[in-house]
Amino acid sequence: MSKSTGSRFGRILLWVTALIGLPAAALALYWLVTLPDVSRLAKHHPTETALMEARRAQAKEQGHPLHIKYAWVPLSRIAPALQRAVVAAEDASFFAHEGFDWEGIKDAALYNLEVGEFKRGGSTITQQLAKNLYLSSERSLLRKAREALITRSLEHHLTKEQILELYLNVAEWGQGVFGAEAAARHHFGKSAKELSVEEAALLAAILPSPRRYDPIRHTAYLNRRQRHIVRWLERGGSRKAGSVNRSPSEPLEVVPVEE
């Protein structure tokens, strides 16, 4: 290759690199600039979430209004049994990881390969909170990347107790039902603080598909899932949610997670 040809090739390579690299850098900068300020969640609870907005828009498209049931309560007014049940069922290593359960992600990927379809996501409570608060239900690598950035930010700015409090207050628990207080009143006619172990386990059991089980239908699957959670709670002993560890010998059955 002559010197002039090499020089021309070098200029072309430089331009190609710039054309590819600059948009990627611009996109990365845009993401960083437009990331939500999660630090304010330490003092100000959200009045509405992206998931609530999405459910309202879906209902409007279907031609009927959606009445949102949502009442914020501090963690101290949510039954410890429900706190522990949700951690045990949704993210057993919640108090140990920093936003991502890599072992859970690996297990989910292996399970999905085995069954040949996407059934498990391996998402932690923090990842689910990031999605519920800020993101659409679109399944794409770009959305997952943004979810990961928000997850890290949540873990950096908030304590585990604050993250759990947020999640329990914005999680979907039925048709237009969001948060533990609204769920307890909707399904059992009582406050979240008054929930029994069995009721808490049932609410945790329906979390992967809350609208499917509203009103609650005691199917064989749901009853088995509830019993598993109750056994975990009884074995855990301690009142701290993080002390309840998932037993590998009793995996939960899986239903597709609602988007």
N, C-alpha and C positions, 0 to 999 in steps of 0.2 A: 504494500500500500504506500503510495507517495505521501510526502509530507502535506501537500495541499489537500489530498483526499482525506487524510487522517484528521487534519484540522477541521475540514467541513463536517466530517462524521462527529467530531467532538462537539461542534456547535449544535448540530442536530440533537445529539444526546442531551446536551444541556437544556435546550428548549423543551424537549419531551419531558425531562425531569421537572422543569419549572411548571409546565402545563398540568402535570399530574400532581406535583407537590403543593403548588400554591392553592388550588381549590381545597385540597385536603386540609391544609393548614388553616385556611379561612373557615372551613366548616368546624374544625376543632376549636378555633377561637370563638366562633359564634356560639357553639355549645357551652363553652365556659362562661361567656358573658351572659347568656340567657338561662343559665341554671337557676332554679328557684332558690331563694334565700331561706334555707331550712332552719337557720339559727333562730329565727323569730318564733318557730314552733315551740321553743322552750318556754315562752311566756304567753303566746297567743295561739289558742287552738283554732283550727280551720272551721269556717262557717259552711263551706261547701267543698266538695272534692271533684276531681275529674271524673270519677266513676259515677257520682251522683248526676253530674251534667250529662254524661253519656246515657244513663238510664232514662233520664227525662227526655232526651232527644229521641231515643228509641221508642218511647211511649207515644210521643207526638207523631212520629212517622206512622205508627200503627193506629192513630186516630183516637187515642184516649189519654186523658191527663194522668200524671203520676203524682200522688201525694207522698212527699218524702217525710218519713218518720225518723227524726234525728234529735237526740238530746245528749249533750256532752256532760259527762260526770268524771270526777277525778278518780284515779286508780283506787283510792281508799274506799270508794263507794261501789266498787265492782268486787263481787265475791271472790276470795282467794281461789276457790275451787274452779271458777271460770278462768282465771288467769292461768292456773296450772294446767287445766284441761286443754286450753288453746295452745300453749307452748308444747305440751306433750304430743298433741295431734298434728300441729302444723310445723313445728320447728324445734325438735327436742334439744338441739345443741345451741339454742338461741343465746343463752348467757355465756357461752364459750367462744363463739365465732365473732368475727368482725364484719359481719354483713353477708358473708357468703359461706355456705356449707359445702365445701368442695367434695367431701365424701358423699353427701346427698346428691350433688349434681352428677357425680360419676355413676352412682346407683341408678338414678333416674334415666341417664343416657343408656345404660346397659339394659334396663327394663324396656325402654322404648324400642331399642334394637331387637330385643327378643320378641316383643309382641307385634312389631312391624308398624306401629303407629304412635303418635304423640299422646301419651296419657299422663305421664309424670313430668313436672317441670323442675323439681328440685329447688324451688324458690324458698328463701327464708322469709321470716316475718318482716324483716326490714325491706327486702325486695318487694314483697307484696304491698307494704305501706307506700313505697315510692311509686309503684304503679297506680294504686288507688288514689293517691293524692294528686298526682301530676300528669299521668300518661294516658294515652288512648289504648284501646284493646288490640291495636294492630300488632300482628306478629311479624317482626322484621328484625334483622341484625342491628339496624340503626336504633330502633326503639329499645332493644336489649342493651345496647351500648349506653344510651342515655339513662336507662334504668340503673345500670351499674354505677355511673357517675353520681346519681342522686343517692343511691344506697350508701356509697362511701361517705358522702357528705352528711347524711343522717347519722351514721355511726360516729363521725368525727365531732359533730356539734351537739349531739344529744346523748343522754345516758340510756342504758338499756330499759330502765323503768319508764322513762319518757317515751321511748319508742313503743314499748308495750302498751302504755296508756293511749297513745295515738292510734295504734292499730286496733285496739279493742273498741275505740270510739268511732272509727270510720269503717270498720269491716262491714260487708253486706251480709244481712241475715234474713232476707226475705224480699218480697216484692215491695220495693221502696223503703225497706227497713234497714237502717244503718246504725251501728253502734250497739254496745252491750245493753245499755239502758232501754233503748227502743225495742231491742230484741226480746228482752226479758218481759217487758210489758205486752208486747205483741203476741208472743207465744205462750206466756204463762200468767199474765195478769199481775205481775209483781215487779219490784225494782231489781236491778242487777245485783244489789247487795244481798238480797234475800234468796238467791238461787241455791238450790240444793246441789249436792254432788252429781246426782243423776241428771238434773236439768242442765247443769253446766256441761256435763259430758255430751248431752244431746245437742246442745248448741254448738259445741266444738265439732261434733260429728257431721253437722250439715254444712260446715263452712266451705268445703270444696264446691258445693253446688246448692247454695242457699235458696235460690228461687224455685228449684225443682221440689224442695221439701217444704214449701209454704203453701198451705198449712202443713204442719208436720205430719207425715205419714209414716207410721211405724212399720217399715218394710223389714224384711229379714236382714238385708244389708245394713240398714241404719241401726237396727238393734244390736247386731254384732259389733259394729264400730263403737257404739256407745258403751257396750260391756267392756271392750278392750280398753277404752279410755278410763273407765271407772277402775279397772284393775291396776292400771298404771298409777292412778292417783293414790290408790290404797297402798301400793308398794312403795311409792315415793316417800311417804311419811312426813317429810319436812314441809313447812308451809310455803317455802320459797319456790316459785315456779321453776326456776332453773335447776332444782334438784331432781326433777322428774326426768328420768332417762328412758329413751325408747328401748324396748326389748327387741333385739333382732329376731327372736324366736316367734314373735307375734306381730308380723307386719300388718299394717292396715290395708284393707282392700281399697282399690283406687277407682274413683269415678272421674270422668273428664272434668277439669276445672272450668267453670263458666267464665267467659270473657265479657 
